[in-house]
């Protein structure tokens, strides 16, 4: 059982996957790293032009003090599953990126996730309503297929991507930026539990006790894109984690896709930069399938759009006018009243009834929008 040696190496905070895998490649066996002599480690340092000298000094000092069984049992006691770089079950796409993680800690079930049909979804943590609506429109068309959605369980677009996946019968993989003892953000605890209980996987390359420090999130991003055949970017400022993931996607030789947004929003500046350099423009689910050259067969008819259309046919003439007024964009009460010429008291009644029936909803700024 060599897993415990992989775990032991990953439990040293100063070590990253590049260093661990360089040791593994040189010595050919992870257990041998702990049993070799100091001279062999020095030879390794010389072979790598001293690149890892500081890390080797730390390892030489800590190797004999490290309680390998203790750090390994700590993982097992938390019911965490482990995949190491030398496992046959290690995800194929992830193994082929320039900097693959040496180890993965996870909860959930990888076997229910189709790792041959993975799409990463990333975007702004300060998600706009327009972006959220666009993502719902695009992803809902993928419902009931075996496509797997990968994201980072962060606030904003990440959270929405996982939520839409679950609501549409898709499996999903969440990659977090710290150890499993430190789920971030804590507000996603319920989402975390829902994913691992039969709907996918939550994973990290970090030893369970590691905190979600800022430098770990860009490292996490390479795993999100690395697990995926393509990345869909929903919103991205010019300096953002989403743009980092987009660049990693291109470096890893994967397909890059973008949902366009308002050209006046800072959140879309990165989007249009990517589109100008060749990213696929995505406005509906079929655009994703075309970009990936995939054909997916729906297995579960989750949505019956015909029933939605029938319900709209039951609207009164005045309610139809209201729906037509909201067809393009949200409008204020005064704008609706001016367009429809319905009396104020009647319009108040109509809007309240239509909102209760789920035809429209109020948005920020007391505006009304049609629910797609």
N, C-alpha and C positions, 0 to 999 in steps of 0.2 A: 504494500500500500504506500504509494509515493505521494498521495494527495496532501498528506500532512506536511511534507517538505515544501510544496508549493504554497500552502497556507502560511507556513512559518516565514518564508521569504516575503510574502505579501503583507505580513503583519508589521514589518519594519517600515515606518512612515517615510523614511528617507529614500526608499527604493521605489522605482517606477518599473513599468513593464519592460521598457527597453533594456534596462540593466538586468532584470531577472532573466529575460529571454536570451540576452547575450551570454550570461553564465550558462544557461541551459544548452545553448548551441555549442559552446566551447567544451563543456564537460560531458555532454551527451546523456546525462542522467541527473535528475534534480537531487537525488539523495547523495550522490557523490560530491556535490557542492559542499555539503556539510561535513563530509569525511575526508576531503582532500587536505594536503598539507599547505602551509603558508607559502611555500616556494611555488607551488602550482598556481596559487592565486596571484602571486607576483608575476608569473609567466603570462597568465591571462591578461594582467594589466599591461604588460609590455606588448602583447599581441594586439591589444586595442589602443595602442599609442597613448596610454595613460588616461584615456577618456573617462574611465570609471575609478580613478585612483581614490578619490575622496569617499566614494561609496564602498569601495573595498576596505578601506581603513575602518569604516564603521562596522562592516560585516565581520572583519577579523576580531574586533573588540567585542562584538555582541554575540557571535556564533556560539560560543561555549556557555554563555549566560542565558541564552534563549531556551525556554521550556517548550519544546516543539509539541509535545502531547497536550500541554495546557492550552496553547493558542488554538490547536486543532479541535480540542473538545469544546472550547468556547463556541466555536462555529456550530458543531453538532448539537450542542445543548439548545441552540436557538432554532433548530429544525431548518437550517439553511442547507440548500443543495449546492454542490460544487462542480464546476466544469473547469478542467485545466487545459492548457494549450496542447498537451499530448494526448488528450482524450479523443476517441473516435467520434464522439458526439459533439465536439466543438464546432460551432456554426461555420460552415464553409466560407460564406461571404466575409465573415469577420476575420477569418484566418488569413485572408488575402489582402488585407490592407497593410500599408507600410509599418504601422505601429499597433499590432494587435494586443489586446490585454492578455496578460499571462494567466489570469484566473478570473472566473466569474462566480460570484455568489448570487444565488437567486431563490425566490419563492415562487410557487406556481408550477405549471406543467408545460414544458417545452414541446412535448409530443403533440399537443393540440394546436400548436402554432405552425402554419405552413411557411417554413423558412425559405421556400422557393418563390413566394409571392409576398415579399415584404416591401412596404412603402413607409419611409419616414415622413412625419409631418412636424414641421417646426415653424416658429414665428414669434411674434412679440409677446412679452409678458404683460404689456399694457395694451391688450387687444382692443381694437375698436369694434363697435357693433356691426359695422359693415363687413369687417373681416370675418367675424363669427358667423354672420348670415351666409356669406359666400362659402365658407368651409362646410357648413351644414348642407348647403345645396349640392356641393360637389361630392361629399362623402356619402350622402344618403343614397345616391345612385349605385353605390358599391355594396349596399346591404345584402345580407344573405349569401355572400360569396366566401371563399376560403382565403381571401386576401387578409394579410396581417398588418396592422398599423403599429409603427414604432415611434415613440416620442419620449420626452424627457421628464414627464410628471411634474413639470414646473407650472407656475400659474399662467394664466392667459391661454394662448393657442395650444400649448401642450395638454393642459387639462381638458380643454374642449375637444381636442382630437381623440383622447382616450374615451371621453364621455360619449361622443358621437359613435365611436367604434362599438362600444358596449350596447348602446341603444339600437344599433343597426345589426346586431348579431355577428360582429366581426371580432376576431381575437386581437389582442393587443399586447405589446411589450413596452414596459416602462423602464427606462434606464436612469438611475438616480446618481447624483453627483457626490454622495458620501456613502458611509457604511449603512447597513440595514438597521443599526441601532439608532440612526439619526435621520429619519425620514424628513425630507424637506421639499416643499413646505408641509408643516404639520396639518394644515387644513385639508390635505389630500389623503388623510389616513383612511377615510371611508372608501375612497376611490382605489387606494392601494389594496384594501381587503377585497373589494369586488373583483379586481383584476386577478388576484392570486387564487380566488375561490372559483376556479373553473372557466375563467375567461382569458387566461394568458399568463404572463410572467412579469415580475418586477425583479430587476437585476442590478448589480454593481460590480465593478472590479475592485472596489475598496474593501479592505478588512472591515468587519462589522462596526468596530469602535471609531473608525475615522470620521471626523466631522466634515460637513459639506462646505469646505472652505472655497473661496472664490476661484482659485486656480484649478480646482477639480472639475469645474463645469465645462470649460473648453476641452478638457481631457475626455469628459463624458460624451461630448458632442461627436467625437470621432467614432464612438461605439454606436451611437444612434444612426449615423450615416453608414457606418461599416456593416451593420446588420442588414442594410436595406439595398434593394436593387435600384431604387430611385428615391429622391427627396423632394417633397412638396413644401415649398416655402409660402406661407400665407401672408405674413407681414415681416418686414426687416428694415430697420433703420440702417444708415451707412456704417455705423459702428454698433454692432449687435451680435449676440450669440448666434442668432439665426443665420447671419451672414457668414460667420465662422463655419457653421455646419455646411452651408452652401459651398463654400470654398473647399472644405474637406471632401464633399461629395464629388466635386470635379477632380480633385487630386486622386481620389480612389477609383476614378473611371466609371462613375455611376451617372444615371440620368438626373438632370436637375430640372425641376418644374416650378412654376410660380403662378399664383393667383394674382391677377392685377387688381389694383385698388385705386383710390382717389389720388390723382397726381399731386394734389395740394397737401397731402399728409406726409409728415416726416417719417412715418412708419412704412411708407412705400418707396422711399428713395432707394433703398437697397434692392427692392423688387425690380424696379425699372432699370437699374444698373445691370442686373442679371439678365433681364429680358433682352436688353440691347446687345449683350454678348452671347446670345444664343440659347438661353433657357426656354423650355417649352412653356407656352401660355396655356393655362388651365382655367376653363370656365365651366366645365361640366365633367362628370365622371368618365365619360367616354374619351375625353382628352388624355386622361391618365393612362387608360388602356392602350390608346394609340401611341403615346410616347414610349410606353414600355413594350409595345408589340405583344400584348397579352390578350387572350380571350378567356373570360371568366363566365362560368355558368352559375346562375343563381339557384341556390338549393332551397331557400325558404322564402316564400312570398310575404315579406314583412310589411310591405306597403300596398295599399289598394288605392291608387290615385283616383280611380273612377269614383269611389265613394266620396272623396273630397270634392270632386267636380259636381256630383249630384247635390251635395249639401249647399254649394253655391247657387245651384239652380232654384233653391227654395227661397232665395232672398226676395224681398219686396222690390218694387221699382226704385224707391228712394235708396234702399240699401245697395242696390246695384250701382246707382250713381256714386255712392260713397266709395265702393270698391274700385270703380273705374278711376276715381280721383286719386286713389292711393296706389294705382297700378305701377307708377314709375318710382316714386320716392315718398318718404313720410311727409305728412303735412300737419299744420297746426289746425286747431278748431276753426279759427277765422278763415283760413285758406279753404278748408272743406266747405264751410258755410257759403263762402263767396262763389265757389265753383258749382255747388249743387243747388243753391238758392232755397235750401230747406230751412224752415223756421228754426230759430235757436232752440226753443223748447223741444221740438220734435227731433232735432239733430242730437241733442243731449241724450234723449231716450234711445235713439238708434245706436249711437256710439257705445252706450253702456251695454245694451243688449248684444250687440255684435262682439264686444270684448268678452262678455260672459260666455258666448257661444264659440269663442276661439277663432273668430274670423279676422280680428284685428288686435293690436296691442299698442299700449302707450310706450313711447321711447323717451329718452332723455330730452328735456326741453318741452315736455307736454305736447309732443307730436304723436300722431297716429300712423301706424304702418300696417300694411296687409301682411298677414301671416302666410308664407308660401306653402 
